[in-house]
Amino acid sequence: MKNLLITYFLLCLLTSCSDDSDSNQTKLNDISPEKSKSSTIKPENKLNPFDKKGLLYYNALHDYQALNSIPNSIEEITNQVKFLSCQIAKKSNTQKGIITFNDSIVEAIMSDPDSNMINIVQNSALSTNAKSTLINFLQGLINHRQVDFAVSYAYIVDYEETVIDDNPFNDDETETILTITSISRYSLYSESERKDKDWDLSAGNKPAKKFFSTNESSIVSIIALLRNIF
């Protein structure tokens, strides 16, 4: 009888451990990268009347990456920017024209994105007030370029809300600023998608060494394409 009681106790203990193990595994599954990706915030902001400009950029970027690898060198990011410049010029209502890019221009932006961005904005036709607020916005993106997309999205949408609700700019300036913010949202979102895909491909394997740090290629593209937007 004593032996039967001991056996029964052990069976109960084993069953309890098994249940705990299953519960812990369920919790791990709930915080898996796949779960995280499915809840990723989307890039659109319907309050921005020029949100389609960012979607145009996003679709052009996907068209390019469908036929080309993710940029992992100065030459590759230059080719991508050239392609995006062409697509924006062809499909954008503003028809600003195609800007010539080369490796030296892209390398200069990479080495000092802040100064290059300021130089491009200062040489635009925007008013002094519009230049100042846009420079401040872009400096925020540059300085916090390694944060998660959700943080960048909130920062961009807050700025867009300020521009829309308290708008001291003329129609052309408003379109220019909100086009840049829209492209910024979709560009950073695309890179966050790429990060998830890279995780999937490298899971269980040593990931390939990347030439660009987090969000760096997006920031470089945004600054380079300012010339197309102004």
LINNORWO-V295147 format. One record per helix or strand. SS is the DSSP state (helix for helix, strand for strand). FROM is the first residue (numbers start at 1). LEN is the number of residues. Records with the same first field share a line. If there is no record, write none. Layout:
SS->FROM-LEN + FROM-LEN
This chain:
helix->2-29 + 33-6 + 51-17 + 74-18 + 103-9 + 113-10 + 128-16 + 149-17 + 171-32 + 216-9 + 226-4
